[in-house]
Amino acid sequence: MPSIKPISELKNYTSIVNQVSYGNRVYLTKNGHGHCALIDIGELDELEKKVALLQLMTKLSDAKASVKEEGTISADDLEKELGV
């Protein structure tokens, strides 16, 4: 179950931070609305890696679709086009 606290409870910073652990985020509200979240740094690193992997997989999928639609050129033609 998520831990939801008013942002005013940050006055007792240590108590709030001690509630944060892997898989257990603390959500802070301001005027009754979600404002920010405290998350374990290891969990954040994993989430960032997953986002990067998803972005890479999306670009690879786009590239595969482009190859199917537009085809490819030979290495010799590429060198000529680049002037190498």
C-alpha positions in Angstrom: 0.0 0.0 0.0 1.5 3.4 -0.9 2.5 5.8 1.8 0.9 9.2 1.1 1.9 12.1 3.3 1.3 15.8 3.2 4.4 17.7 2.2 4.3 19.5 5.6 5.5 16.3 7.2 8.9 16.8 5.6 9.6 18.9 8.7 10.3 15.5 10.2 12.5 14.5 7.3 14.2 11.5 9.0 10.9 9.9 9.8 9.7 10.2 6.2 13.0 9.1 4.6 13.1 6.0 6.9 9.8 4.9 5.3 11.4 4.8 1.9 12.7 1.4 0.7 12.9 -0.6 -2.5 9.4 -1.0 -3.7 8.0 1.3 -1.0 7.8 4.9 -2.3 6.5 7.8 -0.2 4.2 10.1 -2.1 3.9 13.7 -0.9 0.9 15.9 -1.4 0.5 19.6 -1.5 -2.9 21.1 -0.9 -4.4 17.6 -1.2 -2.9 16.9 -4.7 0.1 14.7 -5.6 3.3 16.8 -5.7 6.3 14.5 -5.6 7.6 11.1 -4.6 10.5 9.8 -2.7 11.9 6.6 -4.1 14.8 4.3 -3.3 17.9 5.2 -5.4 18.4 1.5 -6.5 14.8 1.3 -7.7 15.3 4.6 -9.5 18.4 3.3 -11.3 16.5 0.2 -12.4 13.6 2.3 -13.7 16.0 4.5 -15.7 17.6 1.5 -17.2 14.2 0.1 -18.2 13.2 3.4 -19.8 16.5 3.5 -21.7 16.0 -0.1 -22.9 12.5 0.6 -24.0 13.7 3.7 -26.0 16.4 1.6 -27.6 13.9 -1.2 -28.5 11.5 1.4 -30.0 14.3 2.8 -32.2 15.4 -0.7 -33.3 11.8 -1.5 -34.2 11.5 1.8 -36.2 14.8 0.9 -38.0 13.5 -2.6 -38.9 10.3 -1.1 -40.2 12.3 1.5 -42.3 14.5 -1.3 -43.7 11.3 -3.2 -44.8 9.8 -0.1 -46.3 12.8 1.6 -47.9 15.3 -1.3 -48.2 19.0 -0.9 -47.8 22.0 0.2 -49.9 25.3 -1.6 -50.3 28.5 -0.6 -48.5 30.0 0.6 -51.7 27.0 2.9 -52.5 27.1 4.2 -48.9 30.8 5.1 -49.3 30.1 6.8 -52.6 27.2 8.8 -51.0 29.5 9.8 -48.1 32.4 10.6 -50.3 34.7 8.2 -48.6 
